[in-house]
Amino acid sequence: MLVVGLDLASVTGCADGCPGAIPRCFTWNLGKADRPAKLAKLLRFFGRYLAEQRPDAVFYEKPLPLGAGWGKGMSDDTATLLRGAIGVVEAMAAAAALPVHGVTAAGARRYLVGSGRIERGQGKQAVWNACRAMGWPVSTLDESDACAIWAYGCGIMRKDCAHSSTPLFASAS
């Protein structure tokens, strides 16, 4: 079973792999073009990925609700890009008859880091640290966020492997 986790943005972090394994990490840079060009590039990247890898399930990070995002300074362009990217991913997954799930960043982070509350502004670093502790080959914060989404997705798809994405049972030596 191949699960993919996506941290959708202009620089999209990606992680895929089988539940219980070490994920593969990579990035899709959508560039500095306008929103339609970025979405077209995501369409090409994700289309090629689906054709080559044939995952069994797709998980992506849901954006904040619009009001909360604007309260944190999110621009209308960013909100529109994120929702457009979700549309691309969901439509392509549906066309390939794949289950696709949006998960909250907080839920994915709690799953990977632990059930305790993560201090405001420390989530990305906590996820990065957890990924590195497990020997996962992350090279950016976007990839580590994608790994958290991937791990959460693996736990949903294969409950018998859910424990393997915790530091206690890490695959790293």
Steps between C-alpha positions, in 0.01 A plus 500: 500500500643838398382809689587857402490810720501849350565836666346712224648846435713682243774267625317171557657253738435137410553170680404152390560143597348188643366507855770395742784596262724806479330753271650643184506881518501747213381847402303648212587866446211666318710810432427869526246514217139610538243272666367337178856411392579357845185286492583382148847400620348311796266326254802382297704395805213313666384343172848366431528382863169310482596335171846395620438409865137386512436573869218336690396810697567874497511724807547876499508776759173689519545877519377703792142620477492827306423717803781348703742527209422866442532560873856367473581722202428256215443687176207437269747379234646241737158379611386469139819316397466249786138428421578473130781255576260291705260500205774375268602221740145393584385499137800302381472251785129457429572447129748227601242347741730564798387587850605856583491652848565846637652505847569790730858604566430481873366145472796379293747669734336355810504156341871518426630697798263379769171589656628796700430855396773646280594853600391767252761552230687179588304248290718497191818463704348224715401307186846553346663370819274193509574418136875532554481288818338222297764520229262628235685678214334841524690794358243779549224592743252447214619140467481441875141630504424266209649214704264580788207490257632176348545338843147600601370358172690175553341471843156540344561258216682234706410522865727202571800714395397820680754449778793490254492876442579581859857552627476196728457269201699697239644309206831688524803334647 
